[in-house]
Amino acid sequence: MNLETRIGKITLRNPLILASGVLGSSYSSLNRIYKSGFGAVITKSIGIEEREGNPNPSVFFLHEIKSAINSVGLANPGYKLYKEELKILIEKKVPTIVSIFGGNIKEFSEVLEGLDDLLFLGFELNLSCPNTEKEGLAVGTDPQLVYKITKEMRKRTSKPIWVKLTPNITDIFEIAEAAIRGGASALVAINTLKAMIIDIYSKKPILGFKRGGLSGAAIKPIGIRFVYDLFERFGEIIPIVGVGGINSGYDVIEYLLAGASAVEVGTAIGIKYPENKTNLFIQQIKKYMNEQKLESISELIGGAHND
Ligand SMILES: Cc1cc2nc3c(=O)[nH]c(=O)nc-3n(C[C@H](O)[C@H](O)[C@H](O)COP(=O)(O)O)c2cc1C
């Protein structure tokens, strides 16, 4: 049985990828996930300079619904400092995608060009950060800007560029189409959904930043629909990477059937030790493939679209 999967020019030993941010960006935690059996890892989103992030508490696990709400924001060491950590990951041959963010094209360009000489697999553009030219709104909600950022990044690197879409929009097709026109190598869906939790006794929002993003099992059906819709419209022209609420190997299968060529796992890894999870995920995928008499992952991709 072959668990290998291809996302454009990138081939992974299996479809499991660590989602950006959940375990930070240090070599030791990312290496641990890869060693546990993942196909690849994605770094925390890296920007031009060090950012502290939002006040604590910034992550709150909603265990009863296997989900989390976070307002970690874009805390990161900045690309110059992070480069040293990245060099170790590459030296140790951990298949790594580097997630980058910026508030405008200039910032995205500086980070991309500052890291591009290293030999990692590719970039993921995190478009969920606030647009520095249009106060408040995320970069990824503006199709014109998504097109321009993707196109400008395409000019500056020969590495694959994955564009990670925010679900906090009205029309995903418009944004996805802009990314494709700009030269994206894959679409990644989805990032967290805008959310909030309130403590009824203190009568205050629980997160230090008040507002946050929901992730984990609660968002899986939303992620599945995004991937299904994107595959239906663009599946012939661009690979899709599914993210959101994956908690078992069967959830991975569900995303593959919706049209994902690979998946990213975030909150589930934050909640439980990766070593236990990874083995279980792989066993469940193999069990399903055995039952269904399938030889390769490619037989599953988009399977829910067959009549
Ligand atoms: C604590 C935390 C930090 C995150 N940081 C980032 C980030 O830096 N960049 C990014 O693109 N996504 C970030 N995400 C979103 C995840 O990569 C993922 O898209 C989302 O959590 C949905 O997947 P999940 O349900 O498997 O967690 C973060 C999520 C969490 C829970």
The ligand as an SDF file (V2000), in Angstrom:
LIG
                    3D

 31 33  0  0  0  0  0  0  0  0999 V2000
   -2.5700   28.1830   18.4530 C   0  0  0  0  0  0  0  0  0  0  0  0
   -2.7310   28.3160   16.9570 C   0  0  0  0  0  0  0  0  0  0  0  0
   -1.8410   29.1130   16.2360 C   0  0  0  0  0  0  0  0  0  0  0  0
   -1.9780   29.2400   14.8470 C   0  0  0  0  0  0  0  0  0  0  0  0
   -1.0560   30.0010   14.1520 N   0  0  0  0  0  0  0  0  0  0  0  0
   -1.1500   30.0690   12.7870 C   0  0  0  0  0  0  0  0  0  0  0  0
   -0.1730   30.7800   12.0220 C   0  0  0  0  0  0  0  0  0  0  0  0
    0.8100   31.3260   12.5400 O   0  0  0  0  0  0  0  0  0  0  0  0
   -0.3310   30.8040   10.6730 N   0  0  0  0  0  0  0  0  0  0  0  0
   -1.3720   30.2000   10.0220 C   0  0  0  0  0  0  0  0  0  0  0  0
   -1.4550   30.2490    8.7850 O   0  0  0  0  0  0  0  0  0  0  0  0
   -2.2980   29.4960   10.7310 N   0  0  0  0  0  0  0  0  0  0  0  0
   -2.2130   29.4240   12.0710 C   0  0  0  0  0  0  0  0  0  0  0  0
   -3.1500   28.6960   12.7730 N   0  0  0  0  0  0  0  0  0  0  0  0
   -4.2480   28.0280   12.0490 C   0  0  0  0  0  0  0  0  0  0  0  0
   -3.9090   26.5650   11.7460 C   0  0  0  0  0  0  0  0  0  0  0  0
   -2.7680   26.4360   10.9340 O   0  0  0  0  0  0  0  0  0  0  0  0
   -5.1160   25.8750   11.0450 C   0  0  0  0  0  0  0  0  0  0  0  0
   -5.3840   26.5080    9.8180 O   0  0  0  0  0  0  0  0  0  0  0  0
   -6.3770   25.9100   11.9020 C   0  0  0  0  0  0  0  0  0  0  0  0
   -6.0700   25.7580   13.2630 O   0  0  0  0  0  0  0  0  0  0  0  0
   -7.3790   24.8280   11.4820 C   0  0  0  0  0  0  0  0  0  0  0  0
   -6.8310   23.5420   11.6170 O   0  0  0  0  0  0  0  0  0  0  0  0
   -7.1020   22.6010   12.9350 P   0  0  0  0  0  0  0  0  0  0  0  0
   -8.5730   22.5800   13.1360 O   0  0  0  0  0  0  0  0  0  0  0  0
   -6.4970   21.2700   12.5980 O   0  0  0  0  0  0  0  0  0  0  0  0
   -6.3920   23.2730   14.0640 O   0  0  0  0  0  0  0  0  0  0  0  0
   -3.0280   28.5660   14.1720 C   0  0  0  0  0  0  0  0  0  0  0  0
   -3.9220   27.7650   14.9120 C   0  0  0  0  0  0  0  0  0  0  0  0
   -3.7930   27.6260   16.2780 C   0  0  0  0  0  0  0  0  0  0  0  0
   -4.7680   26.7520   17.0440 C   0  0  0  0  0  0  0  0  0  0  0  0
  1  2  1  0
  2  3  1  0
  2 30  2  0
  3  4  2  0
  4  5  1  0
  4 28  1  0
  5  6  2  0
  6  7  1  0
  6 13  1  0
  7  8  2  0
  7  9  1  0
  9 10  1  0
 10 11  2  0
 10 12  1  0
 12 13  2  0
 13 14  1  0
 14 15  1  0
 14 28  1  0
 15 16  1  0
 16 17  1  0
 16 18  1  0
 18 19  1  0
 18 20  1  0
 20 21  1  0
 20 22  1  0
 22 23  1  0
 23 24  1  0
 24 25  2  0
 24 26  1  0
 24 27  1  0
 28 29  2  0
 29 30  1  0
 30 31  1  0
M  END
$$$$
